[in-house]
Amino acid sequence: MKHEGVMDSIFGENQKFIVIAGPCAVESLDQIMVSAMELSSLGIPILRAEIFKPRTDPDSFQGVGRDGLDMIKKVKSKTGIAVVTEVMDPDELDGVEEVADIIQIGSRNSQNFSLLKKVGRSSHPILLKRGFGNTIEEFIQSSRYISAQGNRNIIMVERGIRTFEDSLRFTLDIGAIPVLHERVKFPVLVDPSHPAGKSRYVEPLSLSGVGAGADGLMIEVHPDPPAALSDRNQQLNFVQFRNLLEKIDALLSAMGKERIMGREIKEDI
């Protein structure tokens, strides 16, 4: 497995706090390269780089598709950053496995049991997001579909659930963090961007996740959020993200925790 040091820090006995960041979707080579270089310079070890985008509106941006695989290769070659990207279709898994370090199962596929079984036979770590209509028990059962196939390198992500409350895009279930820690042995991360829906709410939701004992965060960061092709309102720009990262580091220090730091950008390129 590539990036053994990062993966050991996520799954090992001396587990450290992980921050995954990147745009909602890969839009172009320039956009994802700029993102990767900036985030690498901040010590972010894993880049969010989605090339397949399941969207509610079929007329909205659906991602760059398989063309994004080559973009991811170029980004990794230049920055050395690890990459997580989503798989929607079992037929796409082989191609994604060739370039990605972590395979994501998104909220809409959290109960796609045939897909869960297939990624359970993969040698790659699996990042599993909670379905926005799933109970914690259903979320745990989804993880069991993966682990039952032999893959126990699972990262579980609380990303908000749909409730009667509509002041935010979703309701972030902070209570899921300690409950999951009691019930499973896998790292539990928080995605603050999707429940926030608006960039100004990302910071308080992020810090609440840190304070509640999450093992990491997965945050949407874009070079120019107003120009983003998807979820532009909830993505942070680089300045906002740097400011948030300082607060995350300060809170982690107060809690006696340490953030996993990624590789430096290769100097010879």
VENKALIN-V961505 format. One record per backbone hydrogen bond with DSSP energy under -1.0 kcal/mol. NH is the residue of the N-H (numbers start at 1). CO is the residue of the C=O. If there is no record, write none. Layout:
# VENKALIN-V961505
NH_CO + NH_CO
This chain:
# VENKALIN-V961505
7_3 + 8_4 + 9_5 + 10_6 + 11_7 + 12_8 + 16_9 + 17_258 + 18_215 + 20_217 + 21_46 + 22_219 + 26_50 + 32_28 + 33_29 + 34_30 + 35_31 + 36_32 + 37_33 + 38_34 + 39_35 + 40_36 + 41_37 + 43_40 + 44_39 + 47_82 + 48_21 + 49_84 + 53_62 + 60_57 + 65_51 + 68_65 + 69_66 + 72_68 + 73_69 + 74_70 + 75_71 + 76_72 + 77_73 + 78_74 + 79_75 + 80_76 + 82_45 + 84_47 + 85_102 + 87_104 + 92_89 + 93_90 + 96_92 + 97_93 + 98_94 + 99_96 + 100_96 + 101_83 + 102_83 + 103_125 + 104_85 + 105_127 + 109_106 + 110_107 + 112_109 + 113_111 + 116_112 + 117_113 + 118_114 + 119_115 + 120_116 + 121_118 + 122_119 + 126_153 + 127_103 + 128_155 + 129_105 + 130_157 + 134_131 + 139_135 + 140_136 + 141_137 + 142_138 + 143_139 + 144_140 + 145_141 + 147_143 + 148_144 + 149_146 + 150_147 + 151_146 + 154_152 + 155_126 + 156_187 + 157_128 + 158_189 + 161_171 + 162_132 + 170_195 + 171_161 + 174_172 + 176_173 + 177_174 + 179_175 + 180_176 + 181_177 + 182_178 + 183_179 + 184_180 + 189_156 + 190_216 + 191_158 + 196_192 + 197_193 + 199_233 + 201_198 + 202_199 + 205_201 + 206_202 + 207_203 + 208_204 + 209_205 + 210_206 + 211_207 + 212_208 + 213_210 + 214_209 + 215_188 + 217_18 + 218_190 + 219_20 + 221_22 + 222_236 + 227_224 + 228_225 + 236_220 + 241_237 + 242_238 + 243_239 + 244_240 + 245_241 + 246_242 + 247_243 + 248_244 + 249_245 + 250_246 + 251_247 + 252_248 + 253_249 + 254_250 + 255_251 + 256_253 + 257_252 + 260_17 + 262_43
